[in-house]
Amino acid sequence: MTLQDAHPTGPDPWSHSHEFTPVDSSHEHRTLIVVVLTAITMALEVAAGMIYGSMALLADGWHMGTHVLALAIAVFAYRFARRHAANARFTFGTGKVGVLGGFSSAITLAIVALLMVAESVHRLVVRAPIQFNQSIAVAVIGLLVNIVSAFILERGHGHCHAAGEHHDSSHDPNLKAAYLHVLADALTSVLAILALLLGKFAGMVWMDPAMGLLGGALIARWSVGLLRDTGAILLDAAVDETAVTAIRRTIESDGESRVADLHVWKVGPRDAAAIVSIVTEQPRPAAHYKYRLTRLPNLSHITVEVNPGRPVH
């Protein structure tokens, strides 16, 4: 951007797009494929758990069911954000829809963790006969599906890096949530297989609920991290101090201006907005200060207020 760009002369020079949603349909398509695979596997595991008497397999199947719901939320978030990206009713666009989807999925993860702990405690008290061979076979199939699903989502990350878009999991909370759900599924499948093998060959039936407790604790930890990250963005508190300091230093680097008031917040997974109030003895047009701030990364919406006066040092 040049200084001339900072002083546009078109018929509507002061307006601009508010579409801060990353445009990458591959994330939506990959997540939809994973929803279908997970739903099929869930039905298989629930049916097998009821037929073969495996509480571990049944619990894993219903656990996958909650992930189907969460992944469906992710797909809905992608489609809603894309279809309403230019809707004027959304003041700063639909960039936070994916973040909201990630937050909802994090809540689902927390519920899954609680259900796993409750089910594991129940199985420590009440035990039922298990057909180990059939249960292990179905659990292995579930694990393979989880591995394929994780690979599909991970390829989405790699595709974005290769294209230079940098929409990795940290920049797309919706995709990150979907990926964590798949990892949680894989984890519970591994724990179920390990518990069934130990029960079959070592008679350690108690390992089944013990593995459930461990899996619940790990999933709860993932949930807390995702809730913290997405919640901060939804509450407009996600911009770190380094970004705020960079804005302040950029404005005050001329030695004659001071930032009197500054608000910086996220309007999407990557994009940030800023409102800057400047006090200076030698005021210049707002476009002058906006132009200087355009060098900062991911600062997509800037509002500048210039106040003539003696800045306090």
LOTIMAR-821154 format. One record per residue (C-alpha): y, z, x. Coordinates in steps of 0.05 Angstrom, whole numbers, plus 5000, padded with zeros to 4 digits. Example, Ala and Ser with C-alpha at 12.3 -4.5 7.8 and 13.67 -1.06 7.14 Angstrom:
491051565246
497951435273
REM end
This chain:
500050005000
507049825025
513750135010
515149534966
509049714925
512050404915
518050074881
514649594831
518949104792
514148874737
515348954662
511549614661
512349874732
510950614722
504250594687
497350534717
490050594700
486951264684
479751034695
477151534745
469851454727
465651144783
463150474759
455950434780
451150224725
445250304772
445851064765
445051004690
439250514694
435450934745
436451564705
433951214642
427550994678
426451714701
427351954629
421851494605
417051684661
418352424652
417352384576
410652044584
408352544636
410653124593
406452884534
400352804579
401053494610
402153854544
396153514513
391753654574
393954374578
391954494505
385354134513
383154434580
386055134569
390755124629
396955544617
399855304682
399154584660
401854724591
407755104618
409254544667
408954044610
413854414566
418154524627
418353774637
420353714564
426754104577
428153634635
427253034589
432853324546
437253454606
436152754634
437652454566
444352834569
445652514636
444351814608
448951964548
454452204595
454151554635
454551124573
459951524539
464251534602
463450784611
464850594539
471051044532
473950964602
480050594574
480851024512
487951294509
485651924473
482952174540
489252344578
486152284647
480451824628
473152014623
472052204695
469752904676
464552694625
459352624680
461453304707
460453594637
453553274635
451853594701
454354274676
450054214613
444054034655
445254634699
445055084638
438454754619
435854894689
437655624681
433955664614
427855334647
427955854702
428156424651
422456114610
418256024673
419256754692
417656994621
411356554618
409156784686
409857514667
405857384604
400257054644
399857654689
397958064628
394057564586
389057114620
385156524591
379456094617
381655464653
378054804664
380454734735
378054024753
381453684694
387754104700
388453954774
387653204762
393053194709
397653624752
396853134810
398752554764
404952944743
406853064816
406052324833
410652144775
415752654800
415552354870
416651654842
422351904799
425652254858
424951624900
428351214844
434351684842
434651744918
434950994924
441051024880
444351464932
442450994988
444850384949
451750684941
452350855015
450150155034
455349854989
460750295019
462150644953
460251344977
458051574908
452952064936
450052644897
455853094916
460752594885
456652474822
454753144792
451052794735
446452434784
445753064825
443653454763
438452914746
435852934817
435253704815
431353664750
426453184782
425853634843
424654234797
419053844762
415953674829
416354394852
412954664789
407554124796
406154324868
405955064850
401354914791
396554514836
396555054889
395255604838
389655204805
386355064873
386655794893
383955994825
378255494830
376055604902
378356314917
378156644849
385556834858
387456714785
393457174794
396656644839
398156224778
403456694749
405756884819
407456164834
411056114768
415456704788
417056374855
418655704822
423156044770
427056384825
428155744864
430255354802
435155904783
438255844851
439255094843
442255224774
447355724799
449655244853
450554664804
454055114754
458855344807
460554634830
461254314762
464554914730
469954914783
471754194768
471854314692
476554904703
481154494747
479654934808
475454464849
480454204901
479654574966
485254875007
485054325060
487153805008
492854244983
495154375055
495053625070
499653465012
504454015031
504653805104
505653065086
511753225043
514853725091
513653315154
520653005148
523753685164
528553655106
523953735045
520054335019
514654374966
517054864913
511154794865
504454444873
498554334826
492353944849
486053854807
480153384798
480352854744
473552574762
467752684810
472052424868
479052294843
484452834844
491252884811
497453244836
504153484808
509053614864
515953934857
520353804918
526954144938
531253764989
538553705010
537652955018
533852734956
530552064955
527151684898
520651974874
517151324895
518851484967
514752134966
509251804925
508551264978
507651795033
502252134992
498251494981
495451565051
491452175029
484252015006
482152064933
489052254909
489351774849
494652054803
501252324831
507252604794
513352784835
519453184815
525453174863
530553734860
536953714901
538454374935
537754774998
530354895012
528155595032
524655595099
REM end
